Amino acid sequence: MNRKLKNNLFTYATWIAVITCAAILLFLFGVILWNGLPAINFNFLTEAASDFGASGGIIHQITGSVLLVIFSALICLPIAIGTAIYKSEYVKSKKLHTLINTLIYSLNGIPSLIFGIFGLILFVNILGMGVSWIVGSIILAMMILPTVTLSTYHSINSIPTVYRESSMALGLTKWQTISKVLLPQGFSGAITGLLIGVARAIGETAPIMFIATAFSGVAFPSSLLEPVSTLPTHILALAQQATNPAALQNAWGTSLVLVSLVVLFSITALCIRLKHQAISKR
Amino acid sequence: MMEQHALKPKLTVVGKTTEDIIKIEGLQVWIKENHILNSIQLNIPKNKITCIIGPSGSGKSTLIRSMNRINDDVDGITTQGIINFNGTSILEKENDVASLRTQIGMVFQKPCVFPKSIKENVLFGIQHLKKLSKLEKLQSVEENLKAASLWKEVSHRLNDKASSLSIGQQQRLCIARTLAVKPEVILLDEPTSSLDPLSTRAIEDMMVQLKEEYTIVFVTHNISQAKRIADHLVFICDGKVIEQGPASAMFSCAKDPQTKAYLKDEYCAC
């Protein structure tokens, strides 16, 4: 095969790969939009579910999901920033770096169901917190911790050394340098990671279905220790009654709402990242 | 205020012409297995410009970076020997490096302004050391930007982003920021190597003015620059001090053949 042909062939191959990737996404979006859009109306978004979800709306599910991820973000963020600062600024030994990396990637690799079982055993049974949304938030925070930590770490660690040295040469202590120079510049990385993590967490079913949610008969929680209903577990419940066309219709509608929320988080993350790039490029 | 400013240098110049503010004895530095500096013996005279020259890789930067211990954070570094600053040994582990660095300031090769306004950049160091009133802040900004000969260019846009300045202006801003902390010694590590000739001249002229109030240690690989500004000259090569002394004497008749060769042809055989 001559060189020119080979070159073109590989160019087309990469194109095909990109198109396949985009097509899968577009197909999924298309199907969800096509089937979900007829279910969406004002009442669907603002009313409580009735008849096991086959009629009524999903307001409790939306608030349940949003509540879970907001609190998981709040729990996760300080721990992730602390770990990232420690890893970036205090760890000098290569071995310790490798160890921390291995731990973070292992935590990321644990199947989400295992997190659920862990939460069930530790928080629900041993600590006696019962099935409650705060337990769900804690477990989701653990799940997204690696994503947020690594994103924060990379944005702090990519700040050139001369910024640290310039700050310390002016007589600032290490902590002042971290809090006045590194954190303000690295914060957008933390927020980007957080939104990506949250976008993942909001769609998770397995870790929260035993520990934080109930399938029917829930309203807005009035305390930390009450179960909520969430979008993904609601879809699961509706899909189990798929023989009922009304339930199926609502399952598509709920899916569309869930996907829209995920897209919203992802686009916000992308915008923050782009804005930050524009600043750091100057 | 301004009168004081004008009087002070004259007073300091009179009595303290030969006093050494920094004395280095037997300084050894390793980075991992590499022996970077070998038995450095060096005196930095007060209120003079000391230029450290030498070929690249000779250890100039490591030497100047040892003087305010900014090297401490370099991975795998070992430092031995004595650095005396105003009579205290600064390499002791328990010394407060942050307060040491307020007395020995440093300007780096590549200008590095913080993503803040020009005003905030000048105040960046000083406002973390003590509480300043609004008036003191304004005074400090004006005084130090004037000392760094930047005031005329930026006085009408102090709240603009510092990154909007040219590279040469940014470097002068970095110097102003260092002056604001009021150190006794200013270390400059090849501060003009990334600048255009005009900005370079502006910084050289500024150094000559600043030496009345501060002691200046200036690392450069540019011999003609050293000729223009140096009072005291140190030539180091391959981690050793080959020769040091008054700049005029060294430029007219260097004792060491290596120094002679380097000052003439910028070539060093070591």
Interface residues (C-beta under 8 A of the other chain):
Chain A: K92 P160 V162 Y163 R164 E165 S166 S167 M168 A169 L170 G171 L172 T173 Q176 K180 V181 P184 Q185 I279 R282
Chain B: N68 I70 D73 D75 V97 A98 S99 R101 T102 G105 M106 V107 F108 K110 C112 F114 P115 F124 G125 H128 L129 S163 C174 R177 T178 V181
